[in-house]
């Protein structure tokens, strides 16, 4: 007994036992951490490609297992938080992809990308187009375009010129108001270009569209390009603006009320 007591009281013995305890704690702590990180967890992923603005249903989801260490806070871990929501307007969720909180919105939260991107102070304008005037549906959101105008003046001469330039296309919509390019599996026909303009230009474009008696045509041209003019008179931007304003009435004026109390 005395020999055992002396052994345990020996400084070297205490040091060795302390080292063994510390190493044991480090080993078990490391092993626990590794096992926790590699422990598989079930994650919901897309069972097929999901296009933007799509209502997500149960059949669009499947589960896979992956190490817990690879799961971030942005990943949605339960199908209950996915089913009934929509894929965001700017998101295609590939088959096999995890669902991130930023890619899911409710119906009420779904924005229209064309209005989201309008600059402060500008007004969104819906510009009528077709397959031909968009050069076979080759004008995309983000493209810069110029707006040309063709009309017949009072002398019966056809004139053409650039009315606006360097306009950024925010969206291309079909006749039902759907974004033409948001669905990679469905062919849609362009009907409108959406872009932002100042209030002054917005009013000018609306006036031009109502100049039926002058056979006014407005059409887009890729920025920096030119419009063909076979025998047509080329005119300046300012000339076109003056022509529009001279042949239309500005309804945005205050009408003086008659003084009936005098």
Residue pairs with C-beta under 8 A, 6 or more apart in sequence:
7 13
8 14
36 68
37 67
37 68
37 69
38 67
38 68
38 69
39 67
39 68
40 65
40 66
40 67
40 68
41 65
41 66
41 67
41 68
41 71
41 77
42 63
42 64
42 65
43 63
43 64
43 65
43 66
43 71
43 75
43 77
43 98
44 61
44 62
44 63
44 76
44 77
44 78
44 79
44 82
44 98
44 99
45 61
45 62
45 63
45 64
45 96
45 97
45 98
45 99
46 60
46 61
46 62
46 93
46 94
46 95
46 96
46 97
46 99
47 59
47 60
47 61
47 62
47 95
48 60
48 95
49 92
49 93
49 94
49 95
49 185
50 56
50 60
50 87
50 92
50 93
51 87
51 92
51 182
51 183
51 184
51 185
51 186
52 87
52 88
52 89
52 90
52 91
52 92
52 179
52 182
52 183
53 86
53 87
53 88
53 89
53 110
53 179
53 182
54 86
54 87
55 84
55 85
55 86
56 82
56 83
56 84
56 85
56 86
56 87
56 104
57 83
58 79
58 83
61 79
61 82
61 83
61 99
64 96
71 77
74 100
74 101
74 102
75 98
75 99
75 100
75 101
76 82
76 98
76 99
76 100
76 101
76 104
81 104
82 99
82 104
85 104
85 105
85 106
86 104
86 105
86 106
86 107
86 110
87 93
87 103
87 104
88 102
88 103
88 104
88 105
88 110
89 110
89 111
89 112
89 113
89 179
89 182
90 113
91 103
92 184
93 99
93 103
112 171
113 141
113 170
113 171
113 179
114 124
114 170
114 171
114 173
114 194
115 124
117 170
117 171
117 196
118 124
118 170
118 196
119 196
121 198
122 196
122 197
122 198
123 196
123 197
123 198
123 199
123 202
124 170
124 194
124 195
124 196
125 194
125 195
125 196
125 197
125 201
125 202
125 205
126 173
126 192
126 193
126 194
127 147
127 192
127 193
127 194
127 195
127 205
127 218
127 220
128 191
128 192
128 218
129 139
129 190
129 191
129 192
129 193
129 219
129 220
130 189
130 190
130 191
131 137
131 189
131 190
133 219
133 220
134 172
134 190
134 193
134 220
135 222
137 172
137 180
137 189
137 190
139 145
139 169
139 172
139 190
139 193
139 220
139 222
140 169
140 172
140 181
141 169
141 170
141 171
141 172
141 179
141 181
142 168
142 169
143 168
143 169
143 222
143 223
144 166
144 167
144 168
144 169
144 222
144 223
145 167
145 169
145 193
145 195
145 220
145 221
145 222
145 223
146 162
146 164
146 165
146 166
146 167
146 220
146 221
146 222
146 223
146 224
146 225
147 162
147 163
147 164
147 165
147 167
147 205
147 218
147 219
147 220
147 221
148 160
148 161
148 162
148 163
148 218
148 219
148 220
148 221
148 227
149 160
149 161
149 162
149 163
149 208
149 216
149 217
149 218
149 240
150 158
150 159
150 160
150 215
150 216
150 217
150 219
150 227
150 232
151 158
151 159
151 160
151 211
151 214
151 215
151 216
151 217
151 240
151 243
152 158
152 159
152 214
152 215
153 159
153 214
153 243
157 233
158 231
158 232
158 233
159 232
159 233
159 234
159 235
159 239
160 227
160 229
160 232
160 233
160 234
160 235
161 234
161 235
161 236
161 237
161 239
161 240
162 221
162 227
162 237
162 240
163 204
163 205
163 208
163 218
163 237
163 240
163 241
164 197
164 201
164 237
165 223
165 237
166 223
167 195
167 197
167 223
168 195
168 196
169 193
169 194
169 195
170 194
170 195
170 196
171 179
171 193
171 194
172 179
172 180
172 181
172 190
172 192
172 193
172 194
173 179
173 180
173 190
173 191
173 192
173 193
173 194
174 180
174 188
174 189
174 190
174 191
175 189
175 191
178 188
179 188
180 188
180 189
180 190
181 188
193 220
197 205
203 250
203 252
204 241
204 244
204 245
205 218
207 244
207 245
207 248
208 216
208 218
208 244
209 216
209 218
210 248
211 244
211 247
211 248
214 247
219 227
221 227
235 243
